[in-house]
Amino acid sequence: MAGMGKRMRPHTLTIPKPLIPIAGKPIVERLAEDIVKITRGNVDEIAFIIGEFGEEVEKELLQIAERLGAKGSIYYQYEPQGTAHAILCAANSLKGPVTVAFADTLFSADFELDASKDGIIWIHRVSDPSAFGVVVTDQNNLITNFVEKPKEFISNQAIIGIYYFKDGENLRNELQYLIDNDIRKGNEYQLTDALFNMMNKGFRFSTGAVDEWLDCGNKNATVYTNQRILELHNGGENQISEDAKVDSSIIVSPCFIGPGAILNNSIVGPHVSIGAGTLVEHSIITNSIVQSNSKLKNANIDNSMIGNYVEYNGDINELSIGDYTTISYSI
Protein backbone atom coordinates (compact mmCIF):
# COMPACT_ATOMS: atom_id res chain seq x y z
CA MET A 1 0.00 0.00 0.00
CA ALA A 2 2.95 2.33 -0.67
CA GLY A 3 1.45 4.10 -3.69
CA MET A 4 0.33 7.72 -3.74
CA GLY A 5 -3.26 6.97 -4.82
CA LYS A 6 -3.26 9.63 -7.53
CA ARG A 7 -6.52 8.40 -9.10
CA MET A 8 -8.26 9.02 -5.77
CA ARG A 9 -7.21 12.63 -5.31
CA PRO A 10 -8.16 14.89 -3.59
CA HIS A 11 -9.04 12.24 -0.96
CA THR A 12 -5.49 10.85 -0.85
CA LEU A 13 -3.75 14.20 -0.40
CA THR A 14 -4.05 13.87 3.38
CA ILE A 15 -4.47 10.13 4.03
CA PRO A 16 -3.33 7.02 2.12
CA LYS A 17 -6.02 5.40 0.00
CA PRO A 18 -6.21 2.13 1.99
CA LEU A 19 -7.28 4.09 5.09
CA ILE A 20 -10.31 5.64 3.38
CA PRO A 21 -13.34 4.24 5.21
CA ILE A 22 -15.85 1.97 3.51
CA ALA A 23 -19.05 1.54 5.56
CA GLY A 24 -17.20 2.78 8.62
CA LYS A 25 -13.95 0.79 8.33
CA PRO A 26 -10.73 1.51 6.42
CA ILE A 27 -10.38 -0.37 3.14
CA VAL A 28 -7.24 -2.15 4.36
CA GLU A 29 -8.96 -3.30 7.57
CA ARG A 30 -11.84 -4.83 5.63
CA LEU A 31 -9.35 -6.59 3.34
CA ALA A 32 -7.36 -7.93 6.29
CA GLU A 33 -10.58 -9.15 7.93
CA ASP A 34 -11.53 -11.06 4.78
CA ILE A 35 -8.12 -12.71 4.58
CA VAL A 36 -8.22 -13.68 8.24
CA LYS A 37 -11.65 -15.21 7.59
CA ILE A 38 -10.55 -17.40 4.65
CA THR A 39 -7.48 -18.57 6.60
CA ARG A 40 -9.72 -19.62 9.52
CA GLY A 41 -8.06 -17.06 11.76
CA ASN A 42 -4.60 -18.62 11.47
CA VAL A 43 -2.78 -15.30 11.02
CA ASP A 44 0.24 -14.58 13.20
CA GLU A 45 1.47 -11.38 11.57
CA ILE A 46 0.15 -8.67 9.27
CA ALA A 47 2.90 -6.72 7.51
CA PHE A 48 2.04 -3.38 5.91
CA ILE A 49 4.28 -2.08 3.12
CA ILE A 50 3.82 1.68 3.04
CA GLY A 51 5.39 4.96 1.94
CA GLU A 52 6.23 7.80 4.28
CA PHE A 53 2.74 8.10 5.73
CA GLY A 54 3.63 9.37 9.19
CA GLU A 55 3.45 8.13 12.76
CA GLU A 56 -0.34 8.38 13.15
CA VAL A 57 -0.99 6.21 10.09
CA GLU A 58 1.53 3.61 11.27
CA LYS A 59 -0.12 3.54 14.69
CA GLU A 60 -3.54 2.97 13.12
CA LEU A 61 -2.22 0.12 10.97
CA LEU A 62 -0.67 -1.61 13.97
CA GLN A 63 -3.98 -1.27 15.81
CA ILE A 64 -5.76 -2.94 12.88
CA ALA A 65 -3.42 -5.93 13.16
CA GLU A 66 -3.94 -6.05 16.92
CA ARG A 67 -7.74 -6.01 16.55
CA LEU A 68 -7.41 -9.06 14.30
CA GLY A 69 -5.28 -10.92 16.85
CA ALA A 70 -1.99 -10.57 14.95
CA LYS A 71 1.35 -8.87 15.34
CA GLY A 72 1.66 -5.80 13.12
CA SER A 73 4.82 -4.92 11.21
CA ILE A 74 5.65 -1.85 9.13
CA TYR A 75 7.92 -1.85 6.08
CA TYR A 76 8.70 0.95 3.65
CA GLN A 77 8.93 1.30 -0.10
CA TYR A 78 10.31 4.77 -0.70
CA GLU A 79 10.31 4.67 -4.50
CA PRO A 80 7.79 2.98 -6.85
CA GLN A 81 9.88 0.17 -8.28
CA GLY A 82 7.15 -2.36 -9.00
CA THR A 83 5.15 -5.04 -7.24
CA ALA A 84 8.02 -7.51 -6.79
CA HIS A 85 10.19 -4.85 -5.19
CA ALA A 86 7.35 -3.76 -2.90
CA ILE A 87 6.75 -7.27 -1.58
CA LEU A 88 10.47 -7.86 -1.08
CA CYS A 89 10.57 -4.78 1.17
CA ALA A 90 8.88 -7.09 3.71
CA ALA A 91 11.56 -9.78 3.26
CA ASN A 92 11.82 -10.45 7.00
CA SER A 93 8.13 -11.45 7.07
CA LEU A 94 8.27 -13.77 4.05
CA LYS A 95 8.49 -16.97 6.09
CA GLY A 96 6.26 -20.03 6.05
CA PRO A 97 2.77 -19.74 4.56
CA VAL A 98 2.18 -16.20 3.25
CA THR A 99 -0.75 -14.36 1.73
CA VAL A 100 0.04 -11.25 -0.32
CA ALA A 101 -2.68 -8.70 -1.07
CA PHE A 102 -2.77 -5.31 -2.76
CA ALA A 103 -4.67 -2.97 -0.51
CA ASP A 104 -7.00 -1.25 -2.97
CA THR A 105 -9.26 -4.22 -3.61
CA LEU A 106 -11.99 -5.97 -1.65
CA PHE A 107 -13.77 -9.21 -2.39
CA SER A 108 -16.80 -11.26 -1.47
CA ALA A 109 -16.21 -15.00 -1.10
CA ASP A 110 -17.45 -18.01 0.79
CA PHE A 111 -14.56 -20.48 1.06
CA GLU A 112 -11.57 -21.41 3.21
CA LEU A 113 -7.99 -21.36 1.99
CA ASP A 114 -6.48 -24.76 1.14
CA ALA A 115 -3.08 -24.34 2.77
CA SER A 116 -1.81 -27.64 1.35
CA LYS A 117 -1.46 -26.19 -2.15
CA ASP A 118 1.85 -24.75 -3.43
CA GLY A 119 0.18 -21.51 -4.31
CA ILE A 120 -3.19 -19.94 -5.06
CA ILE A 121 -3.92 -16.91 -7.20
CA TRP A 122 -7.39 -15.48 -6.77
CA ILE A 123 -9.27 -14.54 -9.90
CA HIS A 124 -12.60 -13.16 -11.01
CA ARG A 125 -14.13 -13.69 -14.43
CA VAL A 126 -14.57 -10.35 -16.23
CA SER A 127 -16.33 -9.33 -19.43
CA ASP A 128 -13.37 -7.31 -20.76
CA PRO A 129 -10.05 -8.92 -19.78
CA SER A 130 -7.96 -6.51 -21.89
CA ALA A 131 -7.55 -4.16 -18.92
CA PHE A 132 -6.27 -6.82 -16.51
CA GLY A 133 -3.60 -9.38 -15.90
CA VAL A 134 -5.15 -12.78 -16.59
CA VAL A 135 -4.25 -16.43 -16.05
CA VAL A 136 -4.61 -19.40 -18.39
CA THR A 137 -5.44 -22.74 -16.78
CA ASP A 138 -5.47 -26.41 -17.78
CA GLN A 139 -8.17 -29.03 -17.19
CA ASN A 140 -6.96 -29.52 -13.61
CA ASN A 141 -7.39 -25.83 -12.77
CA LEU A 142 -3.62 -25.34 -12.64
CA ILE A 143 -2.18 -22.15 -14.08
CA THR A 144 -0.15 -22.56 -17.26
CA ASN A 145 0.42 -18.92 -18.22
CA PHE A 146 0.17 -15.32 -17.07
CA VAL A 147 -0.65 -12.56 -19.56
CA GLU A 148 -0.75 -8.84 -18.84
CA LYS A 149 -3.61 -6.95 -20.53
CA PRO A 150 -4.11 -9.31 -23.48
CA LYS A 151 -4.96 -7.58 -26.74
CA GLU A 152 -6.64 -10.75 -28.03
CA PHE A 153 -8.87 -12.96 -25.94
CA ILE A 154 -7.05 -15.85 -24.28
CA SER A 155 -8.76 -15.90 -20.89
CA ASN A 156 -11.30 -13.93 -18.86
CA GLN A 157 -9.83 -14.99 -15.49
CA ALA A 158 -8.56 -11.67 -14.14
CA ILE A 159 -6.03 -11.61 -11.27
CA ILE A 160 -7.54 -9.60 -8.41
CA GLY A 161 -4.31 -9.00 -6.50
CA ILE A 162 -4.47 -11.64 -3.75
CA TYR A 163 -1.98 -14.52 -3.67
CA TYR A 164 -1.16 -17.43 -1.35
CA PHE A 165 2.29 -19.06 -1.12
CA LYS A 166 2.89 -22.18 0.94
CA ASP A 167 6.61 -21.34 1.16
CA GLY A 168 7.32 -17.66 1.81
CA GLU A 169 11.07 -18.21 1.68
CA ASN A 170 10.78 -19.55 -1.86
CA LEU A 171 8.89 -16.42 -2.90
CA ARG A 172 11.49 -14.22 -1.23
CA ASN A 173 14.32 -15.94 -3.08
CA GLU A 174 12.60 -15.51 -6.45
CA LEU A 175 11.94 -11.84 -5.77
CA GLN A 176 15.56 -11.34 -4.74
CA TYR A 177 16.68 -13.03 -7.98
CA LEU A 178 14.85 -10.37 -9.99
CA ILE A 179 16.55 -7.58 -8.07
CA ASP A 180 20.01 -9.15 -8.17
CA ASN A 181 19.78 -9.70 -11.94
CA ASP A 182 17.99 -6.41 -12.64
CA ILE A 183 15.09 -8.12 -14.41
CA ARG A 184 12.53 -5.41 -15.09
CA LYS A 185 9.54 -4.65 -17.27
CA GLY A 186 8.58 -1.05 -17.83
CA ASN A 187 11.49 -0.12 -15.55
CA GLU A 188 9.85 -1.97 -12.64
CA TYR A 189 10.32 -5.33 -10.95
CA GLN A 190 7.15 -7.32 -11.55
CA LEU A 191 5.68 -10.05 -9.36
CA THR A 192 4.52 -11.87 -12.50
CA ASP A 193 8.15 -12.54 -13.49
CA ALA A 194 8.79 -14.22 -10.14
CA LEU A 195 5.62 -16.31 -10.57
CA PHE A 196 6.81 -17.42 -14.03
CA ASN A 197 10.16 -18.52 -12.61
CA MET A 198 8.49 -20.45 -9.78
CA MET A 199 6.10 -22.17 -12.17
CA ASN A 200 8.96 -23.15 -14.50
CA LYS A 201 10.69 -24.79 -11.53
CA GLY A 202 7.69 -27.01 -10.84
CA PHE A 203 5.77 -24.76 -8.45
CA ARG A 204 2.07 -25.42 -9.08
CA PHE A 205 -0.37 -22.52 -8.86
CA SER A 206 -4.10 -23.11 -8.55
CA THR A 207 -6.80 -20.52 -8.97
CA GLY A 208 -9.26 -19.42 -6.34
CA ALA A 209 -12.45 -17.74 -7.52
CA VAL A 210 -14.25 -14.99 -5.61
CA ASP A 211 -17.96 -14.26 -5.88
CA GLU A 212 -17.44 -10.53 -6.29
CA TRP A 213 -14.43 -8.29 -6.82
CA LEU A 214 -14.72 -4.75 -5.54
CA ASP A 215 -12.28 -2.08 -6.68
CA CYS A 216 -11.35 1.08 -4.78
CA GLY A 217 -9.23 2.67 -7.49
CA ASN A 218 -11.17 5.89 -8.04
CA LYS A 219 -14.08 7.86 -6.62
CA ASN A 220 -16.89 6.18 -8.56
CA ALA A 221 -15.54 2.68 -7.93
CA THR A 222 -15.13 3.41 -4.22
CA VAL A 223 -18.67 4.75 -3.88
CA TYR A 224 -19.95 1.59 -5.59
CA THR A 225 -17.84 -0.58 -3.28
CA ASN A 226 -19.34 1.23 -0.30
CA GLN A 227 -22.79 0.41 -1.70
CA ARG A 228 -22.00 -3.29 -2.06
CA ILE A 229 -20.36 -3.60 1.37
CA LEU A 230 -23.44 -2.01 2.97
CA GLU A 231 -25.62 -4.51 1.12
CA LEU A 232 -23.47 -7.53 1.98
CA HIS A 233 -22.82 -6.83 5.67
CA ASN A 234 -25.28 -6.81 8.55
CA GLY A 235 -27.93 -8.36 6.30
CA GLY A 236 -28.31 -5.13 4.37
CA GLU A 237 -29.75 -3.42 7.45
CA ASN A 238 -28.75 -0.01 8.78
CA GLN A 239 -25.75 0.18 11.08
CA ILE A 240 -26.44 3.13 13.36
CA SER A 241 -24.08 3.89 16.26
CA GLU A 242 -25.73 4.07 19.67
CA ASP A 243 -24.65 7.66 20.29
CA ALA A 244 -25.64 8.98 16.87
CA LYS A 245 -28.47 11.52 17.04
CA VAL A 246 -31.30 11.30 14.52
CA ASP A 247 -33.82 14.13 14.73
CA SER A 248 -36.74 14.51 12.30
CA SER A 249 -34.81 12.50 9.74
CA ILE A 250 -35.29 9.39 7.63
CA ILE A 251 -32.56 6.78 7.10
CA VAL A 252 -33.20 4.54 4.10
CA SER A 253 -31.31 1.24 4.48
CA PRO A 254 -28.65 0.17 4.07
CA CYS A 255 -26.59 2.94 5.66
CA PHE A 256 -23.76 3.32 8.17
CA ILE A 257 -24.07 6.16 10.67
CA GLY A 258 -20.93 6.65 12.77
CA PRO A 259 -20.47 7.53 16.46
CA GLY A 260 -21.58 11.02 17.40
CA ALA A 261 -23.04 11.78 13.97
CA ILE A 262 -26.04 14.12 13.95
CA LEU A 263 -28.84 13.98 11.38
CA ASN A 264 -31.30 16.83 11.52
CA ASN A 265 -34.27 17.28 9.16
CA SER A 266 -32.63 15.16 6.51
CA ILE A 267 -33.13 12.10 4.33
CA VAL A 268 -30.09 9.83 4.21
CA GLY A 269 -29.79 6.71 2.09
CA PRO A 270 -29.84 4.29 0.59
CA HIS A 271 -26.15 3.34 0.40
CA VAL A 272 -24.69 6.15 2.50
CA SER A 273 -21.85 6.05 5.03
CA ILE A 274 -21.64 8.95 7.51
CA GLY A 275 -18.46 9.20 9.59
CA ALA A 276 -18.04 9.95 13.28
CA GLY A 277 -19.00 13.42 14.46
CA THR A 278 -20.46 14.54 11.13
CA LEU A 279 -23.47 16.86 11.04
CA VAL A 280 -26.05 16.53 8.24
CA GLU A 281 -28.76 19.18 8.30
CA HIS A 282 -31.63 19.98 5.92
CA SER A 283 -30.10 17.66 3.33
CA ILE A 284 -30.82 14.71 1.06
CA ILE A 285 -27.91 12.30 0.60
CA THR A 286 -27.92 9.08 -1.43
CA ASN A 287 -25.21 6.64 -2.53
CA SER A 288 -22.33 8.57 -0.97
CA ILE A 289 -19.45 8.48 1.52
CA VAL A 290 -19.14 11.33 4.01
CA GLN A 291 -16.18 11.01 6.36
CA SER A 292 -15.68 12.29 9.91
CA ASN A 293 -16.27 15.66 11.57
CA SER A 294 -17.80 17.30 8.52
CA LYS A 295 -20.82 19.60 8.27
CA LEU A 296 -23.31 19.37 5.43
CA LYS A 297 -26.20 21.78 5.21
CA ASN A 298 -28.82 22.33 2.51
CA ALA A 299 -27.19 19.64 0.36
CA ASN A 300 -28.78 17.36 -2.22
CA ILE A 301 -26.08 14.95 -3.32
CA ASP A 302 -25.64 11.54 -4.92
CA ASN A 303 -22.62 9.42 -5.98
CA SER A 304 -20.31 11.61 -3.92
CA MET A 305 -17.27 11.41 -1.64
CA ILE A 306 -16.69 14.03 1.01
CA GLY A 307 -13.63 14.00 3.24
CA ASN A 308 -12.92 14.82 6.88
CA TYR A 309 -13.50 18.28 8.39
CA VAL A 310 -15.37 19.51 5.33
CA GLU A 311 -17.97 22.27 5.57
CA TYR A 312 -20.41 22.28 2.68
CA ASN A 313 -23.48 24.44 2.23
CA GLY A 314 -24.86 24.12 -1.25
CA ASP A 315 -26.81 22.10 -3.75
CA ILE A 316 -24.51 20.45 -6.29
CA ASN A 317 -25.69 16.95 -7.18
CA GLU A 318 -22.33 15.11 -7.37
CA LEU A 319 -19.25 15.98 -5.32
CA SER A 320 -15.69 14.87 -4.69
CA ILE A 321 -14.30 17.05 -1.89
CA GLY A 322 -11.08 16.38 0.03
CA ASP A 323 -10.31 17.01 3.71
CA TYR A 324 -10.37 20.47 5.34
CA THR A 325 -12.38 22.12 2.58
CA THR A 326 -15.09 24.76 3.00
CA ILE A 327 -17.64 25.46 0.26
CA SER A 328 -20.64 27.69 0.81
CA TYR A 329 -22.81 29.50 -1.68
CA SER A 330 -26.35 30.69 -2.18
CA ILE A 331 -28.46 31.08 -5.30
N, C-alpha and C positions, 0 to 999 in steps of 0.2 A: 504493500500500500504506500510506496514511496513516491508515486507520481504527484504531479501538481494539480490534476483534475481540471485542466483548462476548459474542457467541454461543459463543465458545471459552473463556471463563473457566472455571476459574482459570488455564488454561495461558497466557493472554495478559496476565496481570497483571505478568509479569516480562520477557517477550520478545514482540515483535510476531508476529502469527499467521504471516506468510509465512516466518519463520525457524524455525518448528516443523519438525523433521526427519521426512521420509517415507522409509522404507527407507534411512536413513543420510544423507540430503541435505535441506537446507532446501527447503520448498515452492517458494520463489521461484527457487532455483537450478535445480530440475528444470524449472520453467516456462521459464526463460531458455534452458536447454539445448535444449528442444523447439523454441523459436522459432529459435534458431541453426541447428538441423537443417533446418527447413523452408525457411530462407533460404539454404541451401547454404553456411553459414558466412560470408556476406557482412554481418557486423555490425561496425560501427566503434565504436559507443557504446551502452552500456546506462545509461539514466537511471532512477533510483529516486526516486519521489515518496513521501516519508515524513512522519511526524509528528516530534515531539521524542523520538527513540528513543535518543539518546545516542551517544557517540563510538565505543564498541565495536561497536554495531550497524552504524554507518556504515562502519567499517573492514571488517567482514565482508562487507558488500554490495559494496564496491569490490574486494575480493579475489575475489568471485564473478565480477564482470565481467572481471577480469584472467585468471582461469582459463579463461574462454571467449574469450580473445584480443581483448577490447574495452576501450576506455576506460570507466571508470565515472564517473558524475556523480550528485550528490545534490541533490534539490530538496525543498522543504518545503511542506506544506499544513497550516497551523496550526489552521484551523477547518474543519469538514465543510460545505462549500458545494456539494457535488454533483460528479458525474463530469467535467463540462466544465471546471469550475474547477480540479479536481485536475490534469487533463492540461495545462491552460494554465500551471500552476505551472512546468512544464518547457518554457516557451516557447522558451528559447534552444537547445533540442535538437530542436525541431520544424522540421527542415530536410531536404529531399530525401525519399527513401522512408522511411516510418516505420511501425513496428508498435507498437500500443498493446495492453497486456494488463493485466487486473486480476489481482492476485497471490494470489487464493485459489482458483484453478481450475487443474487440470491436464487434459491431453488425450492421447489415443492416436490417432495418425494416420500415414498412409503416403503422403505427397505432398510436392511442392516448391511453394513460393509462386510464382505467376505475376506477376512484378513489372511486367509490361506493363499490367496492369489499373489503372483509376482507383482502385478500392478494393475490398477484400474484407472481408466480415463472416463470421466463422466461426459455424456453427450446428450444432446437434444435434437430431435429431427426438425429441420427448418424448411420453409418453402423456398427460400433463396439462399443456397449455401455459398454463393460467390463472395459474400462479405465476411466469411468465417474461415477458421481453420477446421478442416474436417478429417475424419478417419475413414479408412476402408477396412472392412472386416471380411473374414472367411466364413465358411459354414459353421464353424465352431465358436463364432463370436469373438475370435481373436483378431487383433489389429494387425494388418499387413502393410499399411502405408499411412503416412500423414501428408496432407496437402494443404498449403496455405492459400486461401481465397481462390479456389479453382475457377478458371475462366470457362471451362466446359464441365458439364455435370459428370461427377464420378461417385459422389456420395452426398447424402443430405444429413449425415450425422455430424453435427457441429460440436466442437469441443467447447465446453462451457467455462473452463478454467478451474476445474477441481480435479486433483490427481491423488491416487494412493500408491505408495511404494512400500513393499514389504521390507526392503533393505535400504534404509536411509543412507548408509555408508556408500553403497553402490552408486546411488544417485549423486552423492557428493563427489565421488571420484570422477564420474562422467562430466559433471559440471566443471570440475577443476581441469580436466583434460581440454575442454574448450578454451578456457582462459590461458592455460600454459601454451597451447598451440595457436592462439589467436584466431580461432575459427569463428568468424562472424558472418552475419547476413544483414545487409542494410546498416553496417557499422555497429551492430549490436550482437551480443551473445544470446542465442535463442535456445529456449528449453527444448524445442522440437528436435534440434540437432543432437542433444543428449539422449532423447528418447529413441531416435534412429539408431544411435550407436548401441544402446542397451538392447534394442530389439535384434540387431544384427549379431549380438553376442549370445542370443538364445533367451533373452528376457521376454516373457510372454505377457503382453498387455491385453486385458479384457476391457469391454465397455460396460459402463453402468448408465442406465437411462434414468432421467428425471421426468416427473410428470409435467413440470412447468419450469421454465427458465426465465428469471426476472432480472432485467438489466437496470443498472443505476448510472448509466453513462452520461445522461444529459437531463435537462429539466423535465421534458415530457415523459421520458422513460421512467424517471424517478417518481413522478406523480402517479403514473400507472402502477408502478410497483407498490406504492403506498396503498392504492386502491385494492390490489390483489391480496396484500398481506392483511388488510382489514377484513376482507371477505373470508380469508382462509383461517384466521385465528379467532379464538373465542366464539366459534360458531357463527361468525358474521354479526354478532351482537355488539352494541356499543360498549366501549371500555371507558368509563367515566371515573376519574379519581374521586375518592371520598371527600376531599376538601375543595373540589371544584365548586363554583357557585353558578347556578343556572337560574336566571330570573327572567320570567316572561319570554322564554325562548323555546324553540323546538330543535331537537337533535334527531336527525334522520339517519338511522343506522345504515351501514356500520361507520362509527367514528371513534377516534381516540381523543379524549379530553384530559389534559395533563393536570398535575397537582397545582392547586392555586389558580387555575384558569378561571376567568369570569366571563360568562355569556349574559348579555343584557339586551333584551328586545331584539333578538336575532334568530335567524334560521341557519343552522349549521348541518351540513351533510346533504346527501350521502358522501362517503369516501373522503372525510376530512380528518386530519390530525392537527390538534391544537396543543402547543407546547406549554410547559409549566409557566405559570404567572402571566400568561397572555390575556389581554382584555379584548373582547369582541363586542361591539356595541352598535346597535341599529344597522346591522349588516346581514347580508345573505352570502354564505360561503359554501361552495360545492367543489368536490373533487380537487382538494388542495392540501398543501402542507404549510402550516404556520408554526414557526419555531417559538422559542421561549421569550418571555418578557417583552412581547411586542404589544402594540395598541392599534387596533383596527376599528375605525369608526366610519359609518355611512358608506360601507364598501359593498359591492356586488360583484364577486369574483368567482371564477371557475378555472380549473386547470392551471393553478398558480403555485408558486413557491415563494414564501416570505421568510426571511431569516430572523435572527435574534435581535432584540432591541430595535425593532423597526416601528416607526410611527407612521401610519397611513390613514389619511382622511380623503377619500375620493371615490370615484365610481368607474374605474377602468375594469374591463371584464376579465382580462388575463394579465397576470403579473409575474415577474421574476425579479425579486428585490433582495439584495444581500444585507448582511448585518449592519446595524448602526446607521440606518438610512431613515430620513424623515421626508415624507411627501404629503403635502396638504394643498388642496385647491378647492375652489368653489366655482360653480357655473353661474 
